[in-house]
């Protein structure tokens, strides 16, 4: 049964990393939005969904 425990721990770790990535993306988007509000209207929006 230790394999089940290892698998659950791994899945939990993946979920935690996924949540951290989501928070990071929100922060990056906020920075990009703030930069565009400062007059940098020519900056294209970046899609960070393809990494990993």
N, C-alpha and C positions, 0 to 999 in steps of 0.2 A: 503493500500500500504506500510506501514512501514515494513511488512514482506519481501517485495521485496528488500528494501534497506538493511535490516539486512542480507539477503541471499547474496546480491552482496558484502557487506562488508566482510562477512565470506569467500566467494570465493577469494576475493582479498587478504585477510590475508593468506589463504592457499597458494596462488601463491607466496606471499612474503617469507613465510617460506620455500617453496620448492626451491626457488632461493637461499636462504641462505644455505640450506643443500647442494645444488650443489656446491656452492663456497667452503664450508667446505670440501667436499669430494675431490675437486681439490687440496686444501691445504694439506690435509692428504696424498694424492697420491704423491705430490711433496716432502713431508718430507720422505716418504717411499723410493721414488726413490733416493733421496740424501743419505739416510742411506745405501742403497744397493750400491751406488757408492763409499762409504767409505770402502768397503770391507766386508760388511755384506751380502754376497751373499746367505747365507743359510736362510735368512728371507723369509717366504712365502708371496705372495701377498694376501692381505685381501680383501674380498668383503663386502662392507658396505651396500649392497642393501637390506638386509632383515629386518632392524630395522624399525618398525612402520607400 
